[in-house]
Amino acid sequence: MFQNNSRTELSELGEFGLIKHLSQFIRLKNESSVKGIGDDAAVIDCKEKMTIVSTDMLVEGVHFDLSYVPLKHLGYKAVSVNLSDIYAMNAVPEQITVSIALSNRFSMEAVEELYSGMILACDKHDVDIIGGDTTSSTSGLIISITAIGTAGKNDIVYRNTAKETNLICVSGDLGGAYVGLQLLEREKQVFKENPKIQPELEGNDYILERQLKPEARRDIQELLKTLQLKPTSMIDVSDGLASDLLHICTQSDVGCNLYEDKIPIDPNMYRNAREFNLDPTVCALSGGEDYELLFTIAQADYEKIKNNPDITVIGHITNKNSGYNLISKSGTQHPLTAQGWDALLKK
């Protein structure tokens, strides 16, 4: 894709030179992408379908740390987290726009590395990059991506449509991204104290990838379609299981019972959480950035998913007056509270 062994200053290219350079590596794949990069605006032909739009921004120092996040991984993640929102609406992503603000400490080769990750993610999900913006920044790297998808009017799944007695389901496992972040932060501190010490990351590929290169769960959405199962509500787990389940409950005006012993936790995540003196359940509830799909289904649909190893039933929806409850492994009921990620709260 990008083949360079030298450093090219962005000042040598300018904004339009950089856009021209990057656009030569971008190819349109979707019939709906009528016009991409190269005009005043992109043109999308959506025909009879509904258009789904979502935007996410990643800010250096808030959402990522370039001391341990490779630019290629960052590009991949920036796309994945946006596509996850589209899948959570039960829609199909088709295009993205990419806007970046960056300082002169970044070279053209660095931007190429960032875009190589974005293009890799787009190719995996059959998504087109159709435009965006570039500008300078005095406060680090900022990436803003808008994802555009389509869905049939009757296929869209919202957060506010969960019903009493619905089963609460989640894909994959939870908490790995948060524990992976703790591992990276620990090794960063070790390096700052002694740059000669090599990071101890061996054997932890899974939780590191969960943090650095998360996957949007296109496969789960496709599986549900194959099973002819439409969730009654759905959201992606970006802020933590507790926070995102409460989003469904508050917007659907219902309560919930979530069972601690049903929450899917990977053994590698569990072991590392214990090494950090963290409760694995708390990591799963409040860690965030797992980008799994959290959804509710009618009880009548349980037979369709009961034998699937990648979908776990973790609770059920109750009457609003029953509250939001976490049932511990010992059977004790506790109030379920949102303690997940919030970028606007002081840390």
Salt bridges, closest charged atoms under 4 A:
GLU9 OE2 - ARG7 NE 2.75
GLU31 OE2 - LYS47 NZ 3.82
ASP45 OD2 - LYS47 NZ 3.23
GLU60 OE2 - ARG105 NH2 2.51
ASP65 OD2 - LYS188 NZ 2.46
GLU112 OE2 - HIS21 NE2 2.46
ASP123 OD1 - LYS29 NZ 3.53
ASP126 OD2 - ARG218 NH2 2.95
ASP128 OD1 - LYS29 NZ 3.49
ASP173 OD1 - ARG210 NH2 3.96
GLU187 OE2 - ARG186 NE 2.80
GLU215 OE1 - LYS124 NZ 3.03
GLU215 OE2 - LYS213 NZ 3.05
ASP219 OD2 - ARG217 NH2 2.75
GLU222 OE2 - ARG218 NE 2.93
ASP253 OD1 - LYS320 NZ 2.94
GLU275 OE2 - ARG271 NH1 3.39
GLU289 OE2 - LYS77 NZ 2.93
ASP290 OD1 - ARG210 NH2 3.70
GLU292 OE2 - ARG210 NH1 2.93
GLU292 OE1 - ARG217 NH1 2.73
ASP301 OD1 - LYS304 NZ 3.37
GLU303 OE1 - LYS306 NZ 2.83
ASP310 OD2 - ARG217 NH2 2.24
